Amino acid sequence: MAYDFEFGSSTAKGGFASEDKVVEKFNNWKNDKEAQVWLKILGCKLEDIKEVRAIGIPPQINKKFARSLGLENDEDLQFKKADLQVQITVILSNGVIKRENISVKKANKNANYNQVDKRKVDRYQKIWKFDDEIATILKLFTGEIEPVKHPYLLYKYCGITPEELEDCRRIYLNYLKPEYLEKIIKFFSDKKFQILLDIIKGRGALAAEWLMVVRYDSDKDETKWILTNINTALDCFQRGDVKLTKKKKASLQLSNGIVMQRKGGTPDPTSLQFKIKPLLIFDYIEKSE
């Protein structure tokens, strides 16, 4: 097995395809060669390590678990990444404690999109400070405001009647009149980097400093991973303009690798969600070599 220490990638038959396995491998670092590579990427010298403790941090954290992590600030929980994270605590032989948060994304080679954040529109409005008109449009988009029950709003923003809707539960962004579509695109273009910071890195004590992407190829029974710092990941995923997706039922594309959609399904079908193509990081890093 060959390791690339600079970019943190390797290929292994079988390997691991779950976040729990990442935790297990870190905790078995003395006997696990890949975990030793990861620790080196995190800036640790193996000979200086006294102890490594890894825990999985699930999407939802109750207050008891938060206190066990030493978290008392509500902001730490509010801005925690919505996906699974692994927190690594490294105790060095000189007594220094090093703690790193890793956002873990797994994807099958043929199924690339992965949710990174979802909330109600009002929550995003509070975080990103968009005006009430944008909030109303986004609620029409998610179906939190049902357009058939508010024909005035539907006509104001889209210039159509309820009978013209393809889906009575919501609107698509390509329905919007040009001036309102321009307003949506301008807001997300102006706030794009802050939005990416919040949905990929997060804020507070549980903000991710690293991104690990695990790609499993079922055809080859092969796992490949990349562990990179979060700034490299942000640079990768911010590339490309804000625009409508190329679909008849359009959502918003924030960049080449990020889309904003209506959540749909259960639970919280009328939430707004953001999804990324985590496997883009492989091409980005390989081209940077």
C-alpha positions in Angstrom: 0.0 0.0 0.0 1.5 3.4 -1.0 0.8 6.6 1.0 0.9 10.1 -0.2 1.8 12.1 2.8 1.3 15.5 1.2 -2.2 14.9 0.0 -3.3 12.1 2.4 -4.6 9.6 -0.1 -4.3 5.9 -0.4 -6.0 2.9 -1.9 -6.8 -0.3 -0.2 -8.7 -3.4 -1.1 -11.8 -3.7 1.0 -10.7 -1.0 3.4 -13.3 0.9 5.3 -16.5 2.5 4.1 -18.1 3.8 7.4 -17.5 6.7 9.7 -17.4 4.3 12.7 -14.5 2.6 11.1 -12.5 5.8 11.0 -13.0 6.2 14.8 -11.9 2.6 15.3 -8.8 3.0 13.2 -7.7 6.2 15.1 -8.2 4.5 18.4 -6.1 1.6 17.2 -3.4 3.9 15.8 -0.4 2.0 17.3 -1.3 -1.0 15.0 -3.0 0.8 12.1 -0.7 2.1 9.4 -3.4 4.3 7.8 -4.2 5.9 11.1 -0.6 6.7 11.6 -0.5 8.4 8.2 -3.6 10.4 9.2 -1.9 11.5 12.5 1.1 12.7 10.5 -1.2 14.7 8.2 -2.7 16.3 11.3 0.8 17.4 12.2 1.7 14.9 14.9 5.0 13.1 15.3 4.3 9.5 16.2 7.2 9.3 18.6 5.7 12.2 20.6 2.3 10.7 21.0 1.3 9.3 24.4 -2.4 8.6 23.8 -5.0 9.1 21.0 -8.8 9.2 21.8 -11.3 9.4 18.9 -15.0 9.7 19.3 -17.8 10.0 16.7 -20.0 13.2 17.0 -23.4 12.4 15.6 -25.6 15.0 13.8 -27.8 15.5 16.8 -26.2 16.1 20.2 -28.1 16.1 23.5 -27.1 18.4 26.3 -25.6 15.6 28.4 -23.3 14.5 25.6 -22.5 18.2 24.9 -21.4 18.6 28.5 -19.2 15.5 28.3 -17.4 17.3 25.4 -17.0 20.4 27.6 -19.5 22.4 25.5 -21.8 24.9 27.3 -22.3 27.5 24.6 -25.4 27.2 22.5 -23.6 28.5 19.5 -21.3 25.5 19.5 -24.3 23.3 19.0 -26.2 25.5 16.6 -23.2 25.8 14.2 -22.0 22.2 14.6 -21.7 20.5 11.2 -24.8 18.6 10.3 -22.9 15.6 9.3 -20.9 13.1 11.3 -17.6 14.3 12.7 -14.7 12.6 14.4 -13.0 14.4 17.2 -9.4 13.4 17.8 -7.7 14.2 21.1 -3.9 13.6 21.0 -2.0 13.7 24.3 1.7 14.2 23.6 4.4 12.9 25.8 5.2 16.5 27.1 1.6 16.8 28.4 0.3 19.0 25.6 -3.2 18.1 24.4 -4.0 18.6 20.7 -7.6 18.4 19.6 -8.8 18.2 16.0 -12.3 18.0 14.5 -12.7 16.1 11.2 -15.8 16.2 9.0 -16.2 12.8 7.4 -17.9 12.3 4.1 -18.3 9.0 2.4 -19.6 8.4 -1.1 -19.9 5.6 -3.5 -18.1 6.2 -6.8 -21.5 6.3 -8.6 -23.4 8.3 -5.9 -21.6 11.5 -5.3 -24.0 14.0 -3.7 -23.9 14.3 0.1 -25.9 16.6 2.4 -23.8 19.0 4.5 -26.5 21.2 6.2 -30.2 21.6 6.5 -32.4 24.0 8.5 -35.7 25.8 8.3 -35.6 29.1 6.3 -36.0 31.2 9.4 -32.9 29.7 10.9 -30.9 30.6 7.9 -32.4 34.1 7.8 -31.2 34.6 11.4 -27.7 33.4 10.5 -27.2 35.1 7.2 -29.5 38.2 7.6 -31.4 38.1 4.3 -34.5 40.2 4.1 -38.1 39.0 4.5 -38.8 39.0 0.8 -36.0 36.5 0.2 -37.3 34.5 3.2 -40.8 34.4 1.6 -39.4 33.3 -1.8 -37.3 30.5 -0.1 -40.4 29.4 1.9 -42.4 29.2 -1.4 -39.5 27.2 -2.8 -39.4 24.7 0.1 -43.2 24.6 0.4 -43.2 25.9 4.0 -45.5 28.5 2.4 -47.8 26.5 0.1 -48.3 28.6 -3.1 -51.8 27.2 -3.7 -52.9 28.7 -0.4 -51.3 32.0 -1.2 -52.1 32.8 -4.8 -51.3 36.5 -4.3 -47.7 35.7 -3.4 -47.5 33.2 -6.3 -48.6 35.8 -8.7 -46.4 38.6 -7.2 -43.2 36.6 -7.4 -43.8 34.3 -10.3 -46.6 35.8 -12.4 -48.6 32.6 -12.5 -51.8 31.1 -11.0 -52.0 27.9 -8.9 -53.4 26.0 -11.9 -50.1 26.6 -13.7 -48.0 24.9 -11.0 -46.4 21.5 -11.8 -46.3 20.7 -8.1 -49.0 22.3 -6.0 -46.8 22.1 -2.8 -44.0 24.5 -3.9 -42.4 26.6 -6.6 -39.2 26.0 -8.5 -36.7 28.8 -8.8 -37.0 29.1 -12.6 -40.6 30.2 -12.0 -39.5 33.5 -10.5 -39.8 36.7 -12.3 -36.4 38.0 -13.5 -36.1 40.7 -10.9 -36.7 38.3 -8.0 -34.4 35.6 -9.4 -31.7 38.2 -9.8 -32.2 39.2 -6.1 -31.8 35.6 -5.0 -28.7 35.1 -7.1 -27.1 38.4 -6.0 -27.6 37.6 -2.3 -26.1 34.2 -2.5 -23.2 35.5 -4.7 -22.4 38.3 -2.2 -22.6 35.9 0.8 -21.2 32.9 -0.9 -18.0 32.4 1.1 -19.7 33.0 4.4 -22.3 30.4 3.5 -19.7 27.9 2.5 -17.9 28.5 5.8 -21.1 27.8 7.7 -22.2 24.7 5.8 -18.8 23.0 5.3 -16.7 24.2 8.3 -19.3 25.3 10.8 -18.5 27.6 13.8 -17.5 27.4 17.4 -15.8 24.6 19.3 -17.0 21.9 16.9 -16.1 23.6 13.7 -14.3 21.2 11.3 -10.6 21.9 10.8 -10.2 18.9 8.4 -12.3 17.1 5.8 -12.0 13.4 5.2 -13.6 12.0 2.0 -13.9 8.2 1.7 -14.7 6.9 -1.7 -15.8 3.3 -2.1 -15.8 1.6 -5.5 -18.0 -1.5 -5.2 -17.0 -2.7 -8.6 -13.4 -3.0 -7.6 -14.0 -3.5 -3.8 -11.6 -0.6 -3.3 -11.6 2.2 -0.9 -9.7 5.5 -1.4 -9.5 8.3 1.0 -8.3 11.9 1.2 -7.7 13.8 4.4 -7.1 17.5 3.8 -7.4 20.8 5.8 -10.7 22.6 5.6 -9.2 25.6 3.8 -8.2 23.4 0.9 -11.7 21.9 0.9 -13.3 25.4 0.9 -11.2 26.4 -2.1 -12.2 23.3 -3.9 -16.0 23.7 -3.3 -16.2 27.5 -3.8 -15.3 27.4 -7.5 -18.0 28.2 -10.0 -20.8 30.9 -10.2 -24.1 31.0 -8.4 -26.8 30.1 -11.0 -29.9 27.9 -11.5 -29.4 24.2 -11.9 -29.8 23.0 -15.5 -33.2 21.4 -14.9 -36.8 22.2 -15.7 -37.5 22.1 -12.0 -34.6 24.3 -11.0 -32.8 24.6 -7.7 -29.8 26.9 -6.9 -26.3 25.9 -7.7 -23.8 27.8 -5.5 -20.7 26.5 -7.2 -19.6 23.5 -9.3 -19.9 21.2 -6.3 -22.7 22.7 -4.1 -26.5 22.9 -4.6 -29.3 24.3 -2.5 -32.5 22.3 -2.6 -35.8 21.7 -0.9 -35.3 18.9 1.6 -38.4 16.8 0.8 -39.1 13.4 2.3 -39.2 12.8 6.0 -38.6 14.3 8.5 -38.8 18.1 7.9 -39.7 18.1 4.2 -39.9 21.9 4.0 -36.4 22.6 5.2 -33.7 24.0 3.0 -30.7 21.7 2.4 -27.3 22.1 1.0 -25.5 19.2 -0.7 -22.0 18.9 -2.0 -20.2 16.5 -4.4 -17.4 15.4 -2.0 -15.6 13.4 -4.7 -14.6 16.6 -6.4 -11.8 16.9 -3.8 -10.0 14.0 -5.4 -9.7 15.7 -8.8 -8.9 19.0 -7.2 -6.0 17.7 -5.2 -4.6 15.5 -7.9 -4.6 18.5 -10.3 -2.8 20.6 -7.6 0.0 18.1 -7.4 
